[in-house]
Amino acid sequence: MSLEDLMIDLQGQKTNQEDPNQISLEDLFNETFMSKYSSYKSFEEFLIKGNFQVNSEEDINNLPDEFFDRHVNRETKFADWKSMLETANKEYERK
């Protein structure tokens, strides 16, 4: 399972044929979004920069919220992960 698949599963946004209304993280945090709000072209690159070692769903679940929020605040135009996710969802809905 790839990092992207794990992130999609974690967010409950895995696209499948049964629920076409769900959004993949790849679509949500696309290159345009990441370039607009950070110096990264991909969400995966953003995670790597933060030294977040993600090899399984358990790794993602165990990311310390405080450290991840700090990374988001430092590396993006957002104060925390929640703000970043909300903005990504709003921008996706506008498309």
Secondary structure in CASP SS format (residue, H / E / C, confidence):
PFRMAT SS
TARGET T0000
AUTHOR 0000-0000-0000
METHOD secondary structure of the structure
MODEL  1
M C 1.00
S C 1.00
L H 1.00
E H 1.00
D H 1.00
L H 1.00
M H 1.00
I H 1.00
D H 1.00
L H 1.00
Q H 1.00
G C 1.00
Q C 1.00
K C 1.00
T C 1.00
N E 1.00
Q C 1.00
E C 1.00
D E 1.00
P C 1.00
N C 1.00
Q C 1.00
I C 1.00
S C 1.00
L H 1.00
E H 1.00
D H 1.00
L H 1.00
F C 1.00
N C 1.00
E H 1.00
T H 1.00
F H 1.00
M H 1.00
S H 1.00
K H 1.00
Y H 1.00
S E 1.00
S C 1.00
Y C 1.00
K C 1.00
S C 1.00
F H 1.00
E H 1.00
E H 1.00
F H 1.00
L H 1.00
I H 1.00
K H 1.00
G C 1.00
N C 1.00
F C 1.00
Q C 1.00
V C 1.00
N C 1.00
S C 1.00
E H 1.00
E H 1.00
D H 1.00
I H 1.00
N H 1.00
N C 1.00
L C 1.00
P C 1.00
D H 1.00
E H 1.00
F H 1.00
F H 1.00
D H 1.00
R H 1.00
H H 1.00
V H 1.00
N H 1.00
R H 1.00
E H 1.00
T E 1.00
K C 1.00
F C 1.00
A C 1.00
D C 1.00
W H 1.00
K H 1.00
S H 1.00
M H 1.00
L H 1.00
E H 1.00
T H 1.00
A H 1.00
N H 1.00
K H 1.00
E H 1.00
Y H 1.00
E H 1.00
R H 1.00
K C 1.00
END
